């Protein structure tokens, strides 16, 4: 009788273990998962990470002539988990406050720029955290963002509601961002920048896999400058050209960049606004 009881108990335990093994387990982000990079014109991107987080950069969407019509509605971006702004110029900052309020997420930007945004009351203090070049943040678990140098300028033009007049306020110093995702994939969003020799240091130290690179000229690198930076200093696996075509002064084109680049191991992904690249 005791032997039979022990046998029945053993069978029950085995059945329980088998049921547990077959039960659905919570899904976890997998190392080596896919990253989706959607270009929305100028320097605006929606990056969906291997863990399903959504990162939005430099959201100038409503008035950007290149933004696909559906994305002029900010809610079409879905739930935004991380919001990054490289500097205070309108074509990078314009829709960031609205996105921060819509999603109740902090707007990460140059420290002194966010100081101005908070003092002017554009966003409440809890949505304007401050950090600066070489500073690293973990805005959500698994994501790491480091601010790096950009050779540009930054001001905020703000319409004073009391006077109805535009005012120019300090926008801090512009930055680029090294964005490291859950699986270690690294994206270098250069922001607006001209050439500077420490691009080589950034490449050597942070080793970005993908570079989001301005090529339009006039306000940033033109195609020849961008090709030099790619070939001589950065040497990434892939580049997505940006910051061209939305302003008549941004005349550079991906074709000009590719011709200037010549033979290289870097893959150039010349997206149209609304197109995605998968990594």
C-alpha positions in Angstrom: 0.0 0.0 0.0 2.8 2.4 0.9 4.5 1.6 -2.4 1.4 2.4 -4.3 1.0 5.7 -2.4 4.6 6.6 -3.2 4.0 5.7 -6.9 0.9 7.9 -7.1 2.7 10.8 -5.4 5.6 10.5 -7.9 3.2 10.5 -10.8 1.3 13.6 -9.5 4.6 15.5 -9.0 5.7 14.5 -12.5 2.4 15.7 -14.0 2.7 19.0 -12.1 6.2 19.6 -13.4 5.1 18.9 -16.9 2.2 21.3 -16.7 4.6 24.0 -15.3 7.0 23.4 -18.2 4.2 23.9 -20.7 2.7 27.0 -19.1 3.3 30.3 -21.0 6.3 32.2 -19.5 6.5 36.0 -19.5 8.3 37.2 -22.7 11.7 38.7 -22.1 13.7 40.9 -24.5 16.2 38.7 -26.3 19.8 39.7 -26.9 20.3 40.0 -30.7 16.6 41.0 -31.3 15.6 43.4 -34.0 15.9 47.2 -33.9 13.5 49.3 -36.1 14.6 52.8 -37.2 11.9 54.9 -38.8 12.9 58.2 -40.3 10.3 61.0 -40.1 12.3 63.8 -41.9 15.0 66.2 -40.8 16.5 64.7 -37.5 13.3 63.0 -36.3 13.4 59.3 -35.8 11.3 56.7 -34.0 13.5 53.9 -32.8 11.8 50.7 -31.6 14.3 48.7 -29.5 14.6 44.9 -29.3 12.8 45.1 -25.9 9.9 47.0 -27.5 10.7 50.4 -26.1 10.1 53.5 -28.3 12.7 56.3 -28.5 11.9 59.5 -30.4 14.5 62.0 -31.4 14.2 65.7 -32.4 10.5 65.6 -33.1 9.7 68.4 -35.6 6.7 66.8 -37.1 3.6 68.9 -37.5 5.2 71.6 -39.6 7.9 69.6 -41.2 7.2 69.4 -45.0 8.8 65.9 -45.2 6.8 64.3 -42.3 4.4 61.7 -43.7 0.8 62.9 -43.1 -0.1 60.2 -40.6 2.7 61.2 -38.3 1.7 64.8 -38.1 -0.7 63.5 -35.5 1.6 62.9 -32.5 -0.5 60.1 -31.2 0.4 58.0 -34.3 3.9 57.5 -32.8 2.4 55.3 -30.1 3.5 55.3 -26.5 6.9 57.1 -26.3 9.2 55.8 -23.6 12.3 58.0 -24.3 12.4 61.5 -25.7 15.7 63.0 -26.8 16.3 66.5 -28.2 19.8 67.5 -29.4 19.4 71.3 -29.2 16.9 74.2 -29.0 16.4 75.1 -32.7 12.8 74.9 -33.8 13.3 72.1 -36.3 14.5 69.8 -33.5 12.5 71.0 -30.4 9.2 72.1 -31.9 6.9 69.2 -30.9 9.0 67.8 -28.0 7.1 69.6 -25.2 3.7 68.3 -26.6 5.1 64.8 -26.8 6.5 65.0 -23.3 3.1 66.1 -21.9 1.2 63.6 -24.0 3.2 60.6 -22.8 4.2 62.0 -19.4 7.9 61.2 -20.1 10.9 63.5 -19.4 12.4 65.4 -22.3 16.1 64.7 -22.2 18.1 67.6 -23.8 21.2 69.6 -23.1 21.2 70.6 -19.4 21.2 74.4 -19.8 18.5 74.1 -22.5 16.2 72.2 -20.1 17.0 74.9 -17.4 15.5 77.5 -19.8 12.5 75.3 -20.7 11.7 74.9 -17.0 12.2 78.5 -16.0 10.0 79.7 -18.9 7.3 77.2 -17.8 7.2 75.4 -21.1 7.4 72.1 -19.2 7.0 71.3 -15.5 10.2 70.6 -13.5 9.7 66.8 -13.4 9.8 66.6 -17.3 13.0 68.6 -17.8 15.9 66.6 -16.2 19.4 67.9 -16.7 22.5 66.2 -17.9 25.4 67.2 -20.1 28.2 66.1 -22.4 29.8 62.8 -21.3 26.9 62.4 -18.9 25.2 59.0 -19.2 21.6 58.2 -18.2 19.4 55.1 -18.1 16.0 56.6 -19.0 14.4 53.1 -18.9 15.8 49.7 -18.0 18.1 48.3 -20.6 18.7 51.6 -22.4 21.8 53.8 -22.0 22.2 57.3 -23.4 25.3 59.3 -23.4 25.5 63.0 -24.5 28.5 63.8 -26.7 29.9 66.9 -28.5 28.3 68.5 -31.5 29.7 71.5 -33.4 26.7 73.7 -33.8 24.7 76.3 -31.8 21.5 76.4 -29.8 18.9 78.9 -28.8 15.2 78.7 -28.0 12.7 81.1 -29.7 9.7 81.5 -27.4 6.6 83.5 -27.8 5.9 85.4 -24.6 2.2 85.0 -23.9 2.1 88.3 -22.0 3.4 90.4 -24.9 2.7 88.1 -27.9 6.3 88.7 -29.1 9.0 86.3 -29.9 12.0 86.2 -27.5 15.3 84.5 -27.9 16.6 82.5 -24.9 19.7 80.4 -24.2 19.5 76.9 -25.5 22.6 75.4 -23.8 25.2 73.7 -25.9 24.1 71.3 -28.7 24.8 67.6 -28.2 24.8 64.3 -30.1 23.7 61.1 -28.4 25.2 57.6 -28.2 22.1 55.3 -27.7 22.9 51.8 -26.5 20.0 49.4 -26.7 19.2 46.2 -24.7 21.3 43.9 -26.9 24.3 46.2 -27.0 23.5 47.8 -30.5 24.7 51.4 -30.5 23.3 54.3 -32.4 25.1 57.6 -32.8 22.6 60.4 -33.4 24.9 63.2 -34.4 22.4 66.0 -34.0 23.3 69.1 -36.0 27.0 69.3 -36.4 30.0 70.4 -38.5 33.2 68.5 -38.7 35.3 68.1 -35.5 38.3 65.9 -35.1 36.9 64.2 -31.9 34.4 62.4 -34.1 37.3 59.9 -34.3 37.5 59.7 -30.5 33.7 59.1 -30.3 34.0 56.3 -32.8 37.0 54.7 -31.1 35.6 55.0 -27.6 31.8 54.3 -28.1 32.0 52.1 -31.3 28.6 53.0 -32.8 27.1 50.4 -35.1 24.7 52.9 -36.8 25.3 56.6 -37.4 22.4 59.0 -38.1 24.3 61.7 -40.0 23.4 65.2 -41.2 24.4 65.8 -44.8 22.4 68.9 -45.9 25.1 71.5 -45.6 24.8 75.2 -44.8 23.8 74.6 -41.1 25.6 71.2 -40.8 28.1 69.0 -42.7 27.5 68.8 -46.4 27.8 65.5 -48.4 31.6 65.9 -48.9 32.2 66.7 -45.2 29.9 63.8 -44.1 31.7 61.4 -46.4 35.1 62.4 -44.9 33.8 61.9 -41.4 32.4 58.5 -42.3 35.5 57.3 -44.2 38.3 58.7 -42.1 36.9 58.8 -38.6 33.7 57.0 -37.9 33.8 53.9 -40.1 30.5 52.5 -38.8 28.6 49.5 -40.1 25.8 51.6 -41.4 24.8 55.3 -41.9 21.3 56.8 -42.4 21.6 60.3 -43.9 19.4 63.0 -42.3 18.9 66.7 -42.1 18.5 67.5 -45.7 15.6 68.4 -48.0 13.2 70.0 -45.5 14.8 73.5 -45.9 15.9 75.0 -49.3 19.3 75.7 -47.7 19.8 72.0 -46.9 20.7 71.1 -50.5 22.9 68.0 -49.9 21.5 64.7 -51.1 22.2 61.0 -50.3 23.5 60.5 -53.9 26.1 63.2 -53.5 27.1 61.7 -50.1 27.4 58.2 -51.6 29.5 59.5 -54.5 31.8 61.4 -52.2 32.1 58.4 -49.9 33.4 56.1 -52.7 34.4 52.5 -51.9 33.8 51.7 -48.3 32.6 48.9 -46.0 29.9 51.3 -44.5 26.4 50.5 -45.7 24.4 53.7 -46.6 20.7 53.4 -46.1 19.1 56.4 -47.9 15.6 56.2 -46.4 12.6 58.3 -47.6 10.5 59.8 -44.8 8.2 57.1 -43.5 10.6 54.3 -44.4 12.2 51.9 -41.9 15.5 50.1 -41.6 15.7 46.9 -39.5 18.9 45.9 -37.7 
